Amino acid sequence: MGLHYSKFNIVNTFDGKFCSMYNTRSTKHLIFNLKYLLLDSSDLRNDCKIEKLPLSIQNELKEQGFILDAEVDEITDLKKTCLEQLEKSCSGLYLTILPTLQCNFYCNYCYEDLTHADKFMLAPTIDSLCKFVEAKLASGIKGELRVKWFGGEPLLAKEIIFDLSGRLQNLAAQYQVNYNAILVTNGYLLDQLSAQEITKLELKTIQVTLDGPERVHNIRRPRRNWDGSYAQIVANIEALVQFYSDLVIRINIDKNNAPYIHELFIDLEKRGLLSHLKHFHFAYVDTQIGRYSKAAVCREANQANDIVRSHAIITANLIKHGFAKYAPITYPRVIPAACDAQIKNHYVINPDGYIFKCLGDATTNERAIYHLNSAKAINTKREEKLQALDLCMHKLCSECAMLPICHSGCRAKYLDLNESGPFCRGNCHTLRQQLITIARSKLQ
């Protein structure tokens, strides 16, 4: 019986004598001292050299998924596992609700088309949404009802959020499913939420975006009148952490702000905030979704090389200034689907009552799959295409070690851009760097 190396292995040599070997399917990570073991890195890559490995190393690699029997079809096996996991993840009802598209900021990388963003969700749409949710729960959905409040800026529609929250919580209780919510906000109006109100909304997490130190953040995320927003947001965070412990800071990254991210950590440390924050989420700006995919594609913000360089700069600066523990590098998660759009009972609802599968579509009504108020199906073919579980959307993806953590990337891009891709995720470009950083840490 022949053996072969898994196509999901990532092998990197570093510091002259060490080799990092990671498998994105099994999530196992081994580190070899090549000189001590009298090995060459090619011994851990080439199938023809497997039989020459010491038996103890062969057995270790087979046990942890780095070496497989020749007849194993990894793509078919991965797809089967993903289908099983996806079926389990469909046990709940997941809603991203945009009570308004109005926003008090003017972020230059926003993917939403806010040309006509003055609308708020009206009473008839709220009623229709509640009927939609009740019908879904009555059909036998179990598990949980999870709500993400999004916008625009959702806190501009605070009264709508409280109205809808109460009604959705009552429906969850009626049908005996758990309820939890997430608030994604720019943070400028957080001072309007009291501790009692946050408890009432059952907010599992509040996410606020800071894009760097004050001078950098204010350029990237100004208010609509072009005034700065940083000082007010940080003041709101300082007040919030006194009674709320699940605050996540999102940082939208591109080559323009990457060199200054450590300065944000310096400021937050001076204010005594770092230890009060749940975690930091680094997100690479994507300018190929939403309104950008309707016209000329903007490639200014992030290409693959920009992402790699930005990650290296941020990592080096955080380590240098002693902040690595607050934003630890972790292993990627094996995902059951490319994105939330592939989850059967995940829906995005905009203020006009249009329902979408993809959040990037939420301001493009012709991409909606259904309209609540008219009870009419719209673009069901888009739903079918977004939900199709085709792991390999591009011929290169079938041979890519990143497939279990990427699934060929964004499905909407394959539908909307006149390009063939591949449309890789940001973490696919940075994973090799991350693994070497982790390996060095383990050796120390």
Secondary structure as GFF3:
##gff-version 3
##sequence-region A 1 444
A	DSSP	beta_strand	3	5	.	.	.	ID=ss1
A	DSSP	beta_strand	9	14	.	.	.	ID=ss2
A	DSSP	beta_strand	18	23	.	.	.	ID=ss3
A	DSSP	beta_strand	29	33	.	.	.	ID=ss4
A	DSSP	alpha_helix	34	37	.	.	.	ID=ss5
A	DSSP	three_ten_helix	41	44	.	.	.	ID=ss6
A	DSSP	three_ten_helix	47	52	.	.	.	ID=ss7
A	DSSP	alpha_helix	55	63	.	.	.	ID=ss8
A	DSSP	beta_strand	67	69	.	.	.	ID=ss9
A	DSSP	alpha_helix	74	89	.	.	.	ID=ss10
A	DSSP	beta_strand	93	97	.	.	.	ID=ss11
A	DSSP	alpha_helix	123	138	.	.	.	ID=ss12
A	DSSP	beta_strand	144	149	.	.	.	ID=ss13
A	DSSP	three_ten_helix	154	157	.	.	.	ID=ss14
A	DSSP	alpha_helix	158	174	.	.	.	ID=ss15
A	DSSP	beta_strand	178	185	.	.	.	ID=ss16
A	DSSP	three_ten_helix	190	192	.	.	.	ID=ss17
A	DSSP	alpha_helix	195	201	.	.	.	ID=ss18
A	DSSP	beta_strand	203	209	.	.	.	ID=ss19
A	DSSP	alpha_helix	214	220	.	.	.	ID=ss20
A	DSSP	alpha_helix	230	240	.	.	.	ID=ss21
A	DSSP	beta_strand	247	253	.	.	.	ID=ss22
A	DSSP	three_ten_helix	258	260	.	.	.	ID=ss23
A	DSSP	alpha_helix	261	270	.	.	.	ID=ss24
A	DSSP	three_ten_helix	274	276	.	.	.	ID=ss25
A	DSSP	beta_strand	279	284	.	.	.	ID=ss26
A	DSSP	three_ten_helix	290	294	.	.	.	ID=ss27
A	DSSP	alpha_helix	304	320	.	.	.	ID=ss28
A	DSSP	three_ten_helix	324	326	.	.	.	ID=ss29
A	DSSP	three_ten_helix	340	342	.	.	.	ID=ss30
A	DSSP	beta_strand	346	349	.	.	.	ID=ss31
A	DSSP	beta_strand	354	356	.	.	.	ID=ss32
A	DSSP	three_ten_helix	359	361	.	.	.	ID=ss33
A	DSSP	three_ten_helix	365	367	.	.	.	ID=ss34
A	DSSP	beta_strand	370	371	.	.	.	ID=ss35
A	DSSP	beta_strand	376	377	.	.	.	ID=ss36
A	DSSP	alpha_helix	380	387	.	.	.	ID=ss37
A	DSSP	three_ten_helix	395	399	.	.	.	ID=ss38
A	DSSP	alpha_helix	403	406	.	.	.	ID=ss39
A	DSSP	alpha_helix	411	416	.	.	.	ID=ss40
A	DSSP	alpha_helix	426	443	.	.	.	ID=ss41
###
